[in-house]
Amino acid sequence: MIVAASFTGVIKTVLILIGVLVIIRIIGRTLIAKRNLEHERDLINREREFQKKKEFVRKNQGKTSILSKGKIQAEDSDFEEVK
């Protein structure tokens, strides 16, 4: 069976393929841009946390603080000298 392709049919097929490729490309670029924005936000948040820690250390440098972690179960015991 021989099928004859018309010129307009070939042009339509080519245009449809080009359109599909353009749409796929646009979607791909949009997804890449979204990923880059999320990465940039993450970097900005890390930088803010680093600056906060840096400021806290600068502000409290040389100061002594006693940390209490709650009650500790300890038993006082005497010691014997070894002769």
PADO-607934 format. One record per residue (C-alpha): residue in one letter; residue number from 1; y, x, z. Coordinates in Angstrom, 3 decimals. Layout:
% PADO-607934
A NUM Y X Z
...
//
This chain:
% PADO-607934
M 1 0.000 0.000 0.000
I 2 3.332 1.468 -1.060
V 3 6.384 0.531 0.941
A 4 9.789 0.916 -0.605
A 5 12.593 1.677 1.825
S 6 16.012 0.381 1.042
F 7 19.071 2.556 1.453
T 8 20.700 0.165 3.924
G 9 17.531 0.034 6.027
V 10 17.475 3.842 6.283
I 11 21.162 3.912 7.251
K 12 20.578 1.237 9.925
T 13 17.657 3.200 11.369
V 14 19.664 6.428 11.458
L 15 22.627 4.689 13.124
I 16 20.346 3.074 15.715
L 17 18.766 6.453 16.526
I 18 22.198 8.083 16.836
G 19 23.367 5.238 19.092
V 20 20.332 5.559 21.360
L 21 20.823 9.324 21.631
V 22 24.526 8.883 22.471
I 23 23.698 6.317 25.172
I 24 21.034 8.601 26.686
R 25 23.511 11.492 26.661
I 26 26.201 9.421 28.412
I 27 23.733 8.282 31.080
G 28 22.596 11.881 31.609
R 29 26.144 13.158 32.030
T 30 26.928 10.332 34.462
L 31 23.909 11.201 36.604
I 32 24.832 14.896 36.590
A 33 28.402 14.049 37.637
K 34 27.086 11.861 40.467
R 35 24.820 14.668 41.696
N 36 27.712 17.147 41.572
L 37 29.935 14.799 43.599
E 38 27.265 14.426 46.286
H 39 26.815 18.209 46.398
E 40 30.585 18.716 46.682
R 41 30.839 16.192 49.543
D 42 28.018 17.975 51.338
L 43 29.787 21.319 50.952
I 44 33.067 19.855 52.222
N 45 31.323 18.367 55.278
R 46 29.642 21.709 56.045
E 47 32.993 23.486 55.706
R 48 34.631 21.017 58.123
E 49 31.836 21.496 60.668
F 50 32.171 25.268 60.334
Q 51 35.943 25.077 60.848
K 52 35.465 22.868 63.937
K 53 32.984 25.334 65.436
K 54 35.245 28.242 64.578
E 55 38.229 26.533 66.245
F 56 36.119 25.685 69.319
V 57 34.981 29.296 69.651
R 58 38.529 30.598 69.168
K 59 39.843 28.146 71.758
N 60 37.144 28.872 74.350
Q 61 36.700 32.594 73.770
G 62 36.353 34.427 77.076
K 63 35.993 31.280 79.151
T 64 32.963 30.807 81.339
S 65 31.236 27.483 81.732
I 66 28.222 26.486 83.769
L 67 25.781 24.256 82.010
S 68 23.703 21.901 84.082
K 69 20.487 20.760 82.473
G 70 19.476 18.470 85.288
K 71 17.256 19.109 88.266
I 72 14.793 21.917 87.994
Q 73 11.607 21.743 90.043
A 74 11.548 25.024 91.883
E 75 9.876 26.162 95.049
D 76 11.366 28.729 97.371
S 77 8.821 31.274 98.372
D 78 8.869 34.256 100.656
F 79 7.749 37.609 99.481
E 80 5.810 40.263 101.226
E 81 6.457 43.901 100.858
V 82 3.650 45.888 99.354
K 83 2.846 49.052 101.333
//
